Amino acid sequence: MPQDPIRQLLDLVAVHGFYLVVLEGVTGEPVPVPRGANSQEHVGTPVEQSISILRRWLNVLDMAIAPPMFRDALKEHVDSTAGEALLRYYVLKTSHTDTDRDKCDFINTHLYRTWRKQKGLSDAPHEGIEITPESTLEYEGEIYVMLGEVEPPALPQEHLQLAREFDHLRQEVDEFSHFDSIMDSGIIGRVRELKVRFGKSFYHPHVLAEVAVYNTFFGHKFDELFLRAASEIKAFAQSFTQAGGSIMSRVDDDVTVQELSDVQGDEILHEEYGKARDKLRKVARFKKAVDSKRRGRFAPAAPVVASETRAAAVAAAPAYSGEAPPQPRPPAPGVAPQTELAPSHKAEDHKVEAMSDVIRNFISVADKSFSNVVPLRNCSILLTPAEVDAFRNAYLSEKSFRADFAALVRRVVGTMATIMVELVEYKKKKNSAYLWKQHADSLKYQLEKSTKVVDELKRMQELCERRGLAEKVKVLEACVERLHNQAQEVAKNLQV
């Protein structure tokens, strides 16, 4: 059923008013309106003639308003009535351009966020588990209500199947834990290509609902990972310079500490994606460089210490349990060397490394009075003073006993934190059809890996006993007990 002419005219008037506000905001001048296009002149004018004049004039204004201008204006200059009129305008156009699709995409996502807030929800789903077929179907019904008496054509079977791709894409987004991984995945380009493949079916309520849910979920994840990356980059630069490093030092071949310090996360996020794309890629490259150096392959050059203060500097160095000063040496005897990761398990082991990086970054910037409670993605982990010290030590790149000891403790904590996060996700998704499996598989692998970590702990414990390091033996015993208790909890949940 076609749209009622009066309803159509009112929508065009609302769209016209929005367009004038956008253009006048950009130019700072009133936009000249041709005779017959002013809404005040519709009085006494045949409706069909008014619709024709307005449509032709809006086609001209459409070309003057780029999608980024349109998106920015939605944040300030549109109410629910104008928003719904804009959606109907783009859905019901007889011909569509790429910019029409982009603008419809923006207003559709804006209306979905508004709809969620009206229901008392957050403006975007924060976890993939929040997105159910029923919730997406509910918003699809809302779109039908917005369209009113208009009945869209049936969605072709191939496009119905294509719309199911958003389920898989959301699962992929849900698993991203690093900003550089989300940029390297190419998912932004793949989703844009998917939207183009729908053709006219993009404007069908079912597709619009799937798109809006995906857009808001991806947007929240993207912003979260970006701001975290920007924060970690700046924290690394700050800790590096505080340790005596120069801001002109190179973290990578073409990345300096000064560039890391200059990252402005909030400003980049507020830029239009096309303009900010290069900056976003640069931040992803910075994050990779920082992660690489944090894993022990980078330490700032030691500052020159004046002769009269050298004794004080040595006295302030970390204690070495009463043993001789550490000298570069091979890995401590009795501790098995790290072997090359199997390709199929690299992703899981990377989770532990990444988790250790997150914990180290938090401890490096947190106040000492509460640095033992580390917030994770969906929970928090309580650390002992000895575990905090293992992350705070300043000898990451040493080849010494104390460095090996601290590295082992960090690996234990990283393993425990990874298992905690995966267990929370598993519990959330265990009643789903298949979303639970990836977390169950991860937990099974981490359990297997933790048994090897326990073996390393026991070998290190024997070494500490031979050296008479009673305090370190107690630290390792506590680590073994915590891993054992955690393994029991995981096994209990997986058996349910």
N, C-alpha and C positions, 0 to 999 in steps of 0.2 A: 504494500500500500504506500503511495507517495505521501510526502509530507504535506500537511495542510498549508495552503498559501499564507494565511495569516501568521501561523507559527513560523513558517519559513521567513517571512518578512521581518518578524521580530528578532529571529536569530541573526539575520544579516545586519540589522541595525546594531545589535549587541557586538557583533564581530567588527563592524565598522568603527564603533566607538572605541573598542580596544586597540585597533590598528592606529587610530589617530593619536591616542595617548602614547603608544610606543614611538611613533615617528616624531611627535612633538617633543618627547623626552630626549630623543637623539639629536634633533636639529635645533631645539631651543626656540623654534618658531611655529606659529600655527600652520597647519597644512592646508593649502588652498583646496577647497572642495568644489568640484564642478556642479553646475546647476542640475538639480534633480537627484543628487546623491546625498544631500543633507536630509537627515531624518525628519526635520521639521516640514519639509516640502511634500511629505507623503499624504498630508491631510487633503482629502478630496481628490487624490490621484488614484487611478486604478491600481490595484494591488499588483497585478501581473507586470505592469509597466515599471512600478517601483522596484520590484524584484529584479527585473532585467537590468535596470540602470545600476542598482547596487552591486549586482554580481560582476558586471563589467568593471566597475570602479574598484571593487575588492581584488579583482585579478591584477590590476595595476599595483595596488598597495602591497599585495602578496610578494611581488617581485622586489619591492623596496625593503622588505623586512626579512633579514636573514635568520635562519634557525637559531643561532646564538642570541640574537636580539630578542627573539620570541621567547626563548627559554628564560632569559633574565627577567623579562617583563612579567612572567607568570608569578614570580616571587613577590611582586608588589602591587600589580595593577589588575588583578582578576579576582572576582568573587565567584561563588558557586554557580550563579545564574549565567554569568558571562562564560565561565569555564565550560559548562554543559553546552552552551550555544556554539562555542568554538569546536567542541568535539563533534556535534551534529554537522557543523559546516564542513569539516574535513571528511567525515565519513560519507556524507551525501553528495560530495562533488562528483560531477559527471566524468571528469578526467583528473588524473593525479600525476604530480611530479615527484621527484625525489625529495624536494624541500617540503612538499605537502606531507609526505610520510614522516619526515623528521619532526615537523611541527605537531602532527597528530600524536606522534610518539611522546612528545614532551607534555602535551595537555592531558593525554591519557594517564601518564605516570603521575602528574600533578593531582589529577582527580582521584586516583587510587590512594595516594598518600592522605589526601583530605578525607576520603571515605573511611580510611582506617582510624584516623584521629576522631572522627565523629562517633566511631564505635568504641572509643576509649582505649584503642591500641596504640602502640608506637607507630611512627610514620613509615616504618619499614620492618619486614621480618628480619630478625637478627640471626636466626638459626634456620637451617634447612628443614629441621623437624617441625617448625611452626607452619610450614606451607603444606597444606593438605588439599586433595582434589576438591573437597567440599568448600574450602575457603576461596579457592580460585573460581569455582562455579558460582559462589555467592556474589563475587564482584562482577562476573559475566552477567548475572541477572540484573545487577545495578546498571550496567551499560544499556541493557535492553530497556530499562525504565527511563534512562536519559534519552534514548532515541524515540520514545513515545510510540506513536502509532506506526512508525516505519518498520517494515519487516524486511530484514536483509536477505539476500539470496542464500540458498543452502551452501554450506562450506564443502568444496570438493573433497573427496576421500583422501587424495594425495596431500592436500593441505592440512587435513585433520591429522594425518600421520606426522606431517612435518611439525605441527604444533607440539607433539609429544617430545620433540627434541629438547624443549625447555626443561623438562624433568631431568634429563641427563646433564644439561648444562648447569642446572642448580646444584646437582650433586658434585660436579667438578668444582664449582665455586666454593662449595662448603668445605672442600678439602684444602683450599689454599691457606697456607699459614705464613707466607712471606710475600712482600710486595714484589720483589724481583721475579718470583715464580708466576705471579698473576700477569706480569708484563711479558714474560718470556713465553707464556702459553699461547699468545695470539688470540685469546678468547674474545677480545673486543671486536677484532676484525671478523671473526667467524660468526658472531651474533649479528653483526651488521649485514653480512652476506645472507644469513638466514632470513632476516626481515625482508630483504629485497626479493628473495625467492617466492614469497607469498603473493607478490603482485597485488591485484585488487583485493585479494582475500585478507590482506593485512588489516583492512578496516572492518573485518567481521568481529562481532563481540567476543567470540570464543578466542580468537587470536589476540585481540586487544587485551583481554584479561590475562592470558598467559604472558604476554609481553610486559604488562604493567607489573605483575608480580615478580618477574625475573629482574626487571630494571631496578626496582627498589631494593631487592635482596642483593643484587650485584653492587649497586651504588653504596650500600652500607658497608659491605665487605671491603670494597675498594678503598673507601675513605679511611676505614679502620686500619687496614694494613699500611696504607700510605703514611698516615700520621704516626704510626708506630715506627715505621722505617725512618722517617724524618727525625723523630725524637732520638732514636738509637744512633743515627749518624752524627747528630749534633753532640750527643753525650760522649761518643767516642772522641770526637775532636776536642771537646773540653777536657776530658781526662788525659788525652795525649799531651796537650799543652801544659796542663797542671803538673804532669810528670817531668816537664822540662823540655819537651819536644818543640821544634820550630813549626810555626804555622805554614812555612813554605816546604816542609818535608813532604815527600811523595808517598802516599799510601799505596798507589799503584802507578803504572807507567805514566799515566796522564791525569792522575787525581791527586790534588794536594789537600793538606789539612785545612787550608784556607777555604777551599771550595766546599768542604764538608761543613765548616762553620757558617757559611753563607746560605745554607739551605733554609728556605722559608716555606714551611709546609702549608700553613693556612692560606697564604697568598696564592700558591700554585693551585690549590684545590678550587679556589674561587674563579680561576681563569677558565675560559672556554676550552674544551678538550682539544680542539684542533690547534690552538695556540700553545697550550700547555703540554702537548704530546712530547716534544723534545725534552722539556724539563722533567717530565715524569720518567722518561727513559733514562735520563741522567741520574735521577735519584735511585732508580733500580740498579744502575751500574755502581753508584756509590755504595749502596747497601751490600752488594756482592763483595766489593773491595773491603769494606769494614768487617763483614763476616769472615772473610778469608784471613785477615790480619788478626782478628780476635782469637782465632783457633791456635794461636801460639807462634805464628810465623812472622810476627812483627813486634818490635818493642822500640820505643823512642830512644834516641841516642842519649846516653847519660850526660847530664850537664857537668861542666867543669867545676870541680870542687876546690876551693882555695885550700892551701896547705894547713892553715890554722883551723879550718872547720872540718877537715877530712876525718879526724878521729871521732868527732860528733856524728858525722854521717854514717861511719861504720857502726858506731854504737846503736844508731837508730835502725839499722838494717834488721829484717826479720830474723828471729832466733833460729838456730839450727839444732835444737835439742841437745846442746852440749857437745856436739861432735865437731870435728875439724871443719873449717870453712869449706863450703861446697866447691868442688872442682868439676869441670866438664868431664863427663864419663859416659860409658854406654849405659843402657837401661839397667836398673838394679837387678842383681842376680836373684833368681827365684820368681821374678815377675815375667809372665809370658809376654813377648812382644806383640804389638797389635798386627794382625794379619790384614791383608787386602780384603775389602768387603766384597761379598758376592753381589753381582749386579742386581739380582732380584730383591736383595735386602738393603740396598743403598738408601732407598727412600725412607725405610724405617729407621735406619741408623742415623740418617740426617735429622730425623725428628728429635733424637736425643741430643745431637750437637746443637740444633737450633734452640732446644729448650734450655740447654746450658748457657747459650748466648743470652737468651731472654733473662735468665736468673742473674747472670753476671752483670748485665746492663742495669737491672733494677738495683742490685746491691751497690753498684758503683755510684749511683746518684741518690739513693735513699738515705734518709737520716738514720744514723746508727741505732737509734732507740727502737726503730721498728723494721729494720732491714731483714729481720729473721722471718717475717711473714711476707712471702712473695706471691702476688696475685698472678694467676694464670688465666687462660682464656675462659674457663668455665668453673674454676675453683681456685684454691690457694694452697700453698705448701708451707709448712712450718719447718724451719731449719734450726739445727743446733748451732751454738757458737762456733764449734770447730768446722762445721760445714760452711758457715758464712765466711770464715777465715780462708777456706780453700778457694772461694771465689774472689776474695778480695786481695789475695797475695800478689806481689809485684814481681814474681820470678817465673812467669809462664813459659818463657823461652829457654830456661835453664835445662841442662841435662844433668840432673842431680837427684838425690834421694828425695829431698823435700818437694821437688817439682813433681816427681813421679807419684808421691803420696797424695799431693793436692789434686793432681789430674785424676787419680782413681776415685777420690771422694767426689769430685765434680761429676764424673761419669755415673756414679751411683745416684747422686741427686737428680741428674738429668734423666736417668732411667726411671726413677720413682715418679718424677713429675710427668713424664710422658705417659706412664701407665695410668696415673690419676686422671689426666685429661681424657685419654681414650676410654677409660672405664665410665666416666660421666657421660660421654657421648654414646657409649654402648647402652647404658641404662635408659637414656632418652629414646633410643631408636629400636630397642629390642622387640617392640611390638609391631614394628613396620614390616613391610613385605620383604625388603632386601637391604635397606640402608644400614642395618645393624652389622652386616657381614664384614664390611671393610674394617670396622672397629674390633670385631671379634678376632679377625685374622691378625690385626696389629697387636692385640693383647697376647695372642698365642706366641707370636714371634718374640715379643718383649719378655715374656715369661721364660722362653728358652734362652734368650740372651742373658737374662738376669742370673741364671744358674752359672753361666760362665763368669759373670761379674763376681758372684759369690766365691768361685774358685780363686779368682785373682785376689779378692779380699783376704782369703785365708792364707794365700802364699805371702802376701804383704804382711799379714799379722804375724806369721812365723818369723819373718825377717825383722820386724820390730821387736819381737820378744828376744831374739838373739842379740839385738843391740841394746836391750834394756830400756826401750822407749815405752814405758807403761801407759802413759797418757794416749799415745797413738794407738796402742792395742785396744784401749777402751773405745776410742772413736770407731775403729773398724768393727768391733763387736756390735756396737750400736747399729752400724750400717747393715751388717748381716741380719740382725734381728728385724730391722725395719723392712728390708727386702723380703724376708721370710713371711712376715705378717701380711705384707701387701700381696704376695703370691697366693696366699691362702684365700684372701678376699676375692681376688680375680678368679681363681679356680671355682670358688663357690658360686659366683655370678654366672660364669660360663656354663656351669652344669645345670642351672635352673631352667 
